[in-house]
Amino acid sequence: MTQRRRRRRARRGRFGRRAFLAGAGCAALAGAAVLLGRGQTASASSVPPMDEAEPNAALPSGEWRAVWVSYLEWAGMDFSSEEAFRAGVAALMDNCLSIGLNTVIAQVRPFGDALYRSTLFPWSHLCTGEQGQDPGFDPLDVLITEAHSRGLSLEAWVNPYRLRSSAKMPPALAENSLVNVHPEWVCAVGEGLYLNPAIPEAADPDWVRYTDTGAYLDPANADVRQYIADGVGELCARYAVDGIHFDDYFYPTTDAALDAAQFAASGAGDLAAWRRQNVTALVKAAHDAVKAADATLRFGVSPQGNPDNDLGQQYSDVKAWLAAEGENAVVDYLCPQIYWGCGYTLQSGSTRFAFENIVPEWLAMPRAASTALYFGLGAYRIGEGDGGANEDSQSQWCTGSALARQVESLH
């Protein structure tokens, strides 16, 4: 197995548009994005102490300069042999290093399948075109080796609930997919499959619920939560990852019909609060699994930049997660996705989500001293614009200057 840590080489580069996008690849959610910043308090830009057994050499003065690399990037890489894959990974890591990054967040479990050898999840279809088929080498081991040899940290990015986003993604499911092994854990959402967010352990075996987007594991099922946490523990125990990362995908829908019977049986009075409890239980279990494997590893989540969506649509209780500490700690960091430019304006005229307004809103949230707050920035906006109603919503993104100004403001 690869070594747990290596010393990083200090190297900085230009944040030009071409290098930035190439380094980011096709990143999480809406496209290429970079995670930059320091763990800031609400009142100052000082760095909070990190509760680690030993300093992390890849985090100079608390700064974290990271990039998401998603399954969309893997779809464009050559998995025909270890040598071919390693060459592509080496080029990606060189590019990340050349633009001054120190951390790569690699999506290694996108659809309840794995880009690594797992006893819990089938091989990802991204490796060979067929879910469950062994590519003959271990892509995650290659990623870690190539990252650490350059002094880069490598965090393993896991999508906890999603098993299928549509009938074509993945195109076919392996025999040992959780859809087939534990169909009672799955809620079907249109063409996709997800672990059901709301089914108690003693529920009726018909646990499938339908919406219009995908299939997910059930967030309210204690067995599901334990299985996901076991998968996190497996990653930390078998691979020299430097952390575990979840994105913003939690509940697959706000439709009350998804888990109406289970909610009624729970005796809870507030559906949204009950769903947030289900998600928090999973996130807490994942955090504890990471710490049980290695207390120096970090666990973080990148929620949506809109706190209202986090609380009321994804049911991720980001405010509570930031404030929790000690034995109740849920995350080591949050990294909200702030993909809006300065002056960003909604059609309603609201500027709440303009970069200069939404960042202070996040900073004002009460936060434990041991919890860092970073900001994910949308490099993919360069050349495209951010879709705002303001006149310069596209022109300010003609070059990388808007992104550069955001980066500068976070220092």
C-alpha positions in Angstrom: 0.0 0.0 0.0 1.0 3.6 -0.5 2.6 5.5 2.3 0.4 7.6 4.6 2.2 10.9 4.2 5.0 12.5 2.2 6.6 15.8 2.5 5.3 18.3 -0.1 7.5 20.4 -2.4 6.8 24.1 -2.2 5.8 25.2 -5.7 3.5 27.9 -6.9 2.2 28.7 -10.3 -0.1 31.0 -12.2 -3.8 30.8 -11.9 -4.5 31.3 -15.6 -7.7 30.2 -17.1 -6.3 27.4 -19.2 -4.2 25.9 -16.5 -6.9 26.3 -14.0 -9.5 24.5 -16.0 -7.1 21.8 -17.1 -6.0 21.2 -13.6 -9.6 21.1 -12.3 -10.8 18.9 -15.1 -14.6 18.3 -15.1 -15.2 18.7 -11.4 -18.0 18.3 -9.0 -21.6 19.1 -9.7 -21.6 22.0 -12.3 -18.1 21.7 -13.6 -14.5 22.6 -12.8 -14.1 24.1 -9.4 -11.3 24.9 -7.0 -11.4 24.9 -3.2 -9.2 27.7 -1.8 -9.0 29.6 1.4 -8.1 29.4 5.1 -10.0 28.2 8.0 -11.4 31.7 8.9 -13.3 32.8 12.0 -16.3 35.0 11.7 -14.4 38.0 13.0 -10.9 37.5 11.6 -8.9 35.8 9.0 -6.7 34.0 11.5 -6.4 30.2 11.2 -8.1 28.1 13.9 -6.0 25.3 15.5 -6.5 21.9 13.9 -6.9 19.0 16.3 -4.4 16.7 14.7 -1.9 14.4 16.3 0.8 15.8 14.0 1.0 18.7 11.6 -0.1 18.0 8.0 2.7 19.0 5.8 0.3 19.7 2.9 -1.4 22.4 4.8 1.1 25.3 5.2 -0.2 27.8 7.7 -3.6 26.2 7.5 -4.0 27.0 3.8 -5.8 24.5 1.7 -5.6 24.8 -2.1 -7.6 21.9 -3.5 -9.4 20.8 -6.6 -12.3 18.4 -7.2 -11.7 15.7 -9.8 -15.0 13.9 -10.5 -16.2 10.9 -12.4 -16.6 13.1 -15.5 -12.8 13.4 -15.5 -12.4 9.6 -15.2 -14.7 9.1 -18.2 -12.1 10.8 -20.3 -9.1 8.9 -19.0 -7.5 5.7 -20.4 -8.0 2.7 -18.1 -6.8 0.1 -20.6 -3.7 -0.6 -18.6 -2.1 0.6 -15.4 0.6 2.3 -17.5 -1.9 4.2 -19.5 -3.9 5.3 -16.5 -0.7 6.3 -14.6 0.4 8.5 -17.5 -2.9 10.3 -17.4 -2.8 10.7 -13.6 0.7 11.9 -13.7 -0.2 14.7 -16.2 -3.2 15.6 -14.0 -1.1 15.8 -10.9 1.7 17.8 -12.6 -0.9 20.3 -13.7 -2.4 20.6 -10.3 1.1 21.2 -8.8 2.0 23.7 -11.5 -0.9 26.0 -10.6 -0.1 26.0 -6.9 -2.5 23.4 -5.5 -1.7 21.2 -2.6 -4.6 18.8 -2.4 -6.6 16.7 -4.9 -10.1 15.5 -4.0 -10.7 12.5 -6.2 -14.1 10.9 -6.6 -13.6 7.2 -6.0 -17.2 6.1 -5.2 -19.6 7.9 -7.6 -22.5 5.4 -8.0 -22.2 2.9 -5.1 -19.2 1.5 -7.0 -15.5 1.9 -6.5 -12.3 2.9 -8.3 -10.5 0.7 -5.8 -10.5 -2.8 -4.5 -13.4 -3.1 -2.1 -15.2 -6.0 -0.3 -18.3 -3.8 0.0 -18.8 -2.2 -3.4 -18.4 -3.4 -7.0 -15.8 -2.1 -9.4 -16.9 1.2 -11.1 -18.1 0.9 -14.7 -15.7 3.9 -15.3 -12.8 1.5 -15.1 -13.8 -0.9 -17.9 -17.2 0.2 -19.2 -18.8 -2.6 -17.1 -19.7 -2.3 -13.5 -18.2 -5.1 -11.4 -15.4 -5.9 -13.8 -11.8 -5.8 -12.4 -9.6 -3.5 -14.5 -6.5 -5.5 -13.5 -4.9 -2.7 -11.4 -6.0 -0.4 -8.6 -6.7 3.1 -9.8 -6.9 4.6 -6.3 -3.5 3.2 -5.4 -2.1 4.9 -8.6 -3.8 8.2 -7.7 -2.3 8.1 -4.2 1.2 7.2 -5.3 1.3 9.9 -8.0 -0.1 12.5 -5.6 2.2 11.7 -2.7 5.3 11.5 -4.9 4.7 15.1 -5.8 3.9 16.2 -2.2 0.2 16.5 -2.9 -2.5 15.3 -0.5 -5.2 13.0 -1.8 -8.6 13.0 -0.3 -11.1 10.3 -1.3 -14.4 11.7 -2.4 -17.5 9.5 -1.8 -21.0 10.0 -2.9 -22.8 8.2 0.0 -26.3 7.6 -1.3 -26.4 7.6 -5.0 -26.5 4.3 -6.9 -27.8 5.4 -10.2 -28.6 8.8 -11.6 -30.5 7.6 -14.6 -31.0 4.4 -16.7 -27.8 5.2 -18.5 -25.6 6.1 -15.6 -24.3 3.6 -14.9 -25.6 1.8 -18.0 -25.8 -1.6 -16.2 -25.6 -2.6 -12.6 -23.3 -5.4 -11.3 -24.7 -8.5 -9.6 -23.2 -7.3 -6.4 -24.5 -3.7 -6.7 -26.5 -2.8 -3.5 -29.5 -2.5 -5.8 -29.4 -6.2 -6.2 -27.8 -7.3 -2.9 -30.0 -5.1 -0.7 -33.0 -4.0 -2.7 -34.8 -3.2 0.6 -32.3 -0.4 1.2 -33.1 1.3 -2.1 -35.5 4.0 -3.1 -36.0 4.5 -6.8 -36.3 8.0 -8.0 -37.5 7.9 -11.6 -34.8 6.2 -13.6 -32.2 6.4 -10.9 -31.6 4.4 -7.7 -30.7 5.7 -4.3 -30.6 4.4 -0.8 -33.9 5.3 0.8 -33.5 8.2 3.2 -36.4 7.4 5.5 -36.9 3.7 6.1 -36.6 2.4 9.7 -35.0 -1.0 10.3 -38.3 -2.7 11.0 -40.1 -1.3 8.0 -42.1 -3.2 5.4 -39.7 -4.8 2.9 -41.2 -2.8 0.0 -38.9 0.1 0.5 -38.7 1.6 -3.0 -40.0 5.1 -3.5 -40.3 6.9 -6.9 -39.6 10.5 -8.1 -38.1 11.6 -11.3 -34.3 11.7 -11.0 -32.5 8.6 -9.7 -32.0 5.7 -7.2 -30.5 6.2 -3.8 -29.7 4.4 -0.5 -32.1 5.2 2.2 -30.8 7.9 4.6 -33.1 6.9 7.4 -32.1 3.3 7.5 -29.6 2.5 10.3 -28.2 -0.5 8.4 -27.6 1.8 5.4 -25.7 4.3 7.5 -23.6 1.6 9.0 -22.8 0.2 5.6 -21.7 3.6 4.3 -19.6 4.2 7.4 -18.0 0.8 7.0 -17.1 1.7 3.5 -15.4 4.9 4.7 -13.6 2.8 7.3 -12.4 0.4 4.6 -11.0 3.3 2.6 -9.1 4.7 5.5 -7.8 1.3 6.7 -6.6 0.0 3.3 -5.4 3.1 1.6 -3.1 6.0 2.5 -5.7 8.6 1.8 -5.3 12.0 3.6 -9.0 12.4 4.2 -12.6 11.6 3.2 -14.8 14.1 1.4 -18.6 14.1 0.8 -20.3 16.4 -1.7 -23.7 18.1 -1.4 -25.9 15.2 -2.6 -27.9 13.9 0.3 -31.8 13.5 0.1 -32.8 12.9 -3.5 -36.0 14.9 -3.4 -38.2 17.1 -1.2 -41.3 15.2 -2.1 -43.1 14.3 1.2 -44.4 11.1 -0.5 -40.9 9.6 -0.6 -40.9 8.6 3.1 -44.5 9.6 4.3 -45.2 6.2 5.9 -41.8 6.1 7.7 -42.1 9.7 8.8 -45.6 9.0 10.3 -44.3 5.9 12.0 -41.4 7.8 13.5 -43.7 10.0 15.6 -41.7 13.1 14.6 -43.6 16.3 14.0 -41.3 18.1 11.6 -40.5 16.4 8.3 -37.5 18.6 7.4 -36.0 18.3 10.9 -36.5 14.6 10.9 -34.7 14.3 7.5 -31.9 16.5 8.7 -31.5 14.1 11.7 -31.2 11.2 9.3 -28.5 12.9 7.3 -26.6 14.1 10.3 -26.6 10.6 11.7 -24.8 9.4 8.5 -22.3 12.2 8.4 -21.5 11.7 12.1 -21.0 8.0 11.6 -18.7 8.7 8.6 -16.7 11.2 10.7 -16.3 8.8 13.5 -15.2 6.0 11.2 -12.5 8.2 9.8 -11.2 9.1 13.3 -11.4 5.5 14.4 -9.1 4.5 11.5 -6.6 7.4 12.0 -7.3 10.5 14.1 -5.0 12.6 11.9 -7.2 12.1 8.9 -9.8 14.8 8.0 -13.4 14.4 7.1 -15.2 17.2 5.3 -18.3 18.1 3.3 -18.9 20.5 0.4 -22.5 21.7 0.8 -24.3 24.0 -1.6 -23.5 27.6 -1.3 -27.1 28.5 -0.5 -27.7 27.6 3.1 -31.5 27.5 2.6 -31.1 24.8 0.0 -28.8 22.8 2.3 -31.3 22.9 5.2 -34.5 22.6 3.3 -33.7 20.6 0.1 -30.7 18.4 0.8 -31.5 18.3 4.6 -27.9 18.9 5.5 -27.8 20.7 8.8 -24.7 22.7 8.0 -25.1 25.2 10.8 -25.2 22.5 13.4 -22.3 20.7 11.8 -20.1 23.8 12.0 -20.9 24.4 15.6 -20.5 20.8 16.9 -17.3 20.1 18.8 -15.6 17.6 20.9 -17.3 14.2 21.0 -20.2 15.7 19.1 -18.1 16.9 16.2 -19.6 16.0 12.8 -17.0 17.4 10.4 -13.4 18.7 10.4 -14.3 21.2 7.7 -17.1 22.5 5.4 -16.4 23.9 2.0 -19.6 25.5 0.6 -19.7 25.9 -3.2 -19.6 29.6 -3.8 -20.0 29.7 -7.6 -21.2 33.3 -8.0 -19.3 36.4 -9.0 -19.2 39.8 -7.4 -22.4 41.7 -7.8 -24.3 38.5 -8.7 -28.0 39.4 -8.9 -31.1 37.2 -9.0 -34.0 38.1 -11.3 -35.8 39.3 -8.2 -33.1 41.9 -7.7 -31.6 40.1 -4.6 -27.8 40.2 -4.3 -27.7 37.8 -1.4 -25.6 35.3 -3.3 -23.1 37.8 -4.7 -19.6 36.6 -3.7 -19.1 39.7 -1.4 -22.4 38.9 0.4 -22.6 35.1 0.7 -19.1 34.6 2.0 -19.7 36.9 5.0 -23.0 35.1 5.6 -21.1 31.8 6.0 -18.4 33.4 8.1 -21.0 34.7 10.5 -22.3 31.3 11.4 -21.2 30.1 14.8 -18.3 27.6 14.4 -16.3 25.4 16.7 -12.6 26.3 17.0 -11.6 22.9 15.6 -13.8 23.2 12.5 -12.4 24.9 9.4 -14.4 26.8 6.8 -13.2 26.8 3.2 -14.8 28.1 0.0 -15.3 26.2 -3.3 -14.9 28.5 -6.3 -16.3 28.0 -9.8 -13.4 27.9 -12.2 -15.8 26.6 -14.8 -17.5 30.0 -14.8 -14.5 31.4 -16.7 -15.6 32.1 -20.3 -19.2 31.1 -19.4 -20.5 33.6 -16.8 -22.5 32.9 -13.7 -26.0 33.4 -15.1 -26.8 36.4 -12.9 -29.2 39.2 -13.9 -26.5 41.8 -13.4 -25.0 43.3 -16.6 -21.5 42.0 -16.0 -22.6 38.5 -15.1 -20.8 37.2 -18.2 -18.2 39.9 -19.0 -16.5 39.8 -15.6 -15.8 36.1 -16.4 -14.2 36.7 -19.8 -10.8 36.1 -18.2 -9.7 34.6 -15.0 -9.5 37.9 -13.2 -12.8 37.5 -11.4 -11.6 34.2 -10.0 -8.2 35.7 -9.1 -9.9 38.5 -7.2 -12.0 35.9 -5.2 -8.8 33.9 -4.4 -7.1 37.1 -3.2 -10.0 38.1 -1.0 -9.8 34.8 0.8 -6.2 35.4 1.9 
